[in-house]
Each structure stands twice: as structure tokens, then as C-alpha cells.
């Protein structure tokens, strides 16, 4: 997908959503009548440390 394109997802039976902080970024959980959807938002070059601060990953650990 090019950077100029947007993806729109329509959920006509949306009920509620939650955002969870994870070591790799955030999870966005959406609850609808049709089920639960989880979107994992992962940082390519960042990580959350034990004290919950976001820092750059060691360059030897970067996932491609």
C-alpha cells in the first residue's frame, strides 16, 4: 500500500474499544456484535523498557 492510500474499515455493529500499552507498541481492541478485532501497532525501531519508557531498540535487535 502506498503512503497516499488510506484504509477505511467500517464496523456497523461497533460497541466499544480499548487501547492497551504493550512492550512493542499498542493493541487496539474493538468489540462489535460480530466479534472482537485486535490491531497490533508495532514500532519497528522502538521498545518499551521495564520502567515503561519508550526507547530506541538496540540496532542488533531490530526486526525487519
C-alpha positions as CSV (number, residue, x, y, z in Angstrom):
1,X,0.0,0.0,0.0
2,X,1.4,3.4,-0.9
3,X,1.6,6.2,1.7
4,X,-1.1,8.1,-0.2
5,X,-3.7,5.5,0.3
6,X,-5.9,5.3,3.4
7,X,-7.7,2.1,4.5
8,X,-11.2,2.6,5.9
9,X,-12.8,-0.2,7.9
10,X,-16.5,0.1,8.5
11,X,-17.9,-1.6,11.6
12,X,-21.7,-1.0,11.6
13,X,-22.1,-3.1,14.8
14,X,-19.4,-1.3,16.8
15,X,-19.9,-1.4,20.6
16,X,-16.7,-0.4,22.4
17,X,-12.9,-0.2,22.1
18,X,-9.8,-0.4,24.3
19,X,-6.2,0.6,23.8
20,X,-3.6,-1.5,25.6
21,X,0.1,-0.5,26.1
22,X,2.4,-3.3,25.1
23,X,6.2,-3.7,25.0
24,X,6.1,-3.5,21.2
25,X,3.7,-0.5,20.9
26,X,-0.1,-0.7,21.4
27,X,-3.0,-3.0,20.9
28,X,-6.3,-1.5,19.8
29,X,-9.1,-3.9,20.6
30,X,-12.6,-3.3,19.1
31,X,-15.7,-5.1,20.2
32,X,-18.6,-5.4,17.8
33,X,-21.6,-7.7,17.6
34,X,-19.7,-9.8,15.0
35,X,-16.8,-10.4,17.4
36,X,-13.6,-8.9,18.7
37,X,-10.9,-7.3,16.4
38,X,-7.3,-6.7,17.7
39,X,-5.0,-4.4,15.8
40,X,-1.3,-4.7,16.9
41,X,0.5,-1.4,16.3
42,X,4.2,-2.3,16.5
43,X,7.1,0.1,16.5
44,X,9.8,-1.0,14.0
45,X,12.7,0.6,15.9
46,X,11.4,1.3,19.4
47,X,10.5,-0.7,22.5
48,X,9.1,-0.1,26.0
49,X,11.6,-0.6,28.8
50,X,10.9,-2.1,32.3
51,X,10.2,1.4,33.7
52,X,7.6,1.9,30.9
53,X,9.6,4.4,28.9
54,X,9.9,4.2,25.2
55,X,13.4,4.0,23.8
56,X,15.2,3.0,20.6
57,X,15.9,-0.7,20.2
58,X,19.5,-1.9,20.1
59,X,20.3,-2.0,16.4
60,X,21.2,-5.7,16.6
61,X,17.6,-6.4,17.8
62,X,15.6,-4.5,15.1
63,X,13.0,-6.8,13.4
64,X,12.6,-6.3,9.7
